[in-house]
């Protein structure tokens, strides 16, 4: 998430991670796991700050990842 806050795009970070040898980049992994899990806990604890943290903004925009078809990437409804 820190890299996204610096202006790098998720696909750039994921591509670099995969080129380095990771099977999946961190943003694609978060979309797979579900951005709502962490976001819900941060909101419930009262520490979410969508203006400052990308993951909080994604949760606030209901971009939960593959489970609802949109996260850092958009997914086909058939998935």
N, C-alpha and C positions, 0 to 999 in steps of 0.2 A: 504494500500500500504506500510505503514511503516513496517508492519510485513513481507511482502515479501522481503523487502530490508534487513531484518535481517537473511534471509535464510530459513524461514518457507515456506513450499509449500502451494499453494492456497487450495488444498484439506484438508490440516491439519487445516488451519484457518477456512475454511467453516465447517468442522466437529465439531470443538470446539464451534463455534458460534451456530450451530444447537443443540449441546448437552446442551448448556446454555439456550436454549429456543427460539432462533430466528428461524423463518420459513425457512430462506434462508441465507446462509453465504454471506459476502460482495463480494467475488470474483464471485460467481455464480450470484449475483445480478447485478454486473457490466457487466457480459456477457449478461444478459438478457436486460439490458437497452441499452447497446452499448458503447463500449470503444471509438468509433470514435467521439462521441459527445463532450466529454471533450478534447480528443486529438486534434481534429481539431481546437478548440478554443485556446488551448495552443500553437499550431504551428502557427496559424494566428497571435497571439499576440507576437510571437518571444521569448517565454519563455520555449519552450519545450527543454528538455535535456535527450535524450534517454540513455545516458551513466550513468545518475544518478537516473532517476526515472522510475520505472517499467511501469507505465501507458504510459509514452512517448515512451518507447521502444516497447510496444505492438502496439501502433498506428503506429509507423514507420515501423513495420513488417506487417502492415495491418491485424492484429489480432483484429477484431472489436467485437467479441462475437458471439452470436447465429445468427445474421443477415448474416454473411458470413461463418458460420460453424466452426470458430476457434477463440478462445479468450484465457482465462486461461484454458479452457477445449476445447476439440474437440467435434463437434456435427455431428450427422448423417445428410447427405445431404437431407434426406426426411423432416427434420424439417422446 
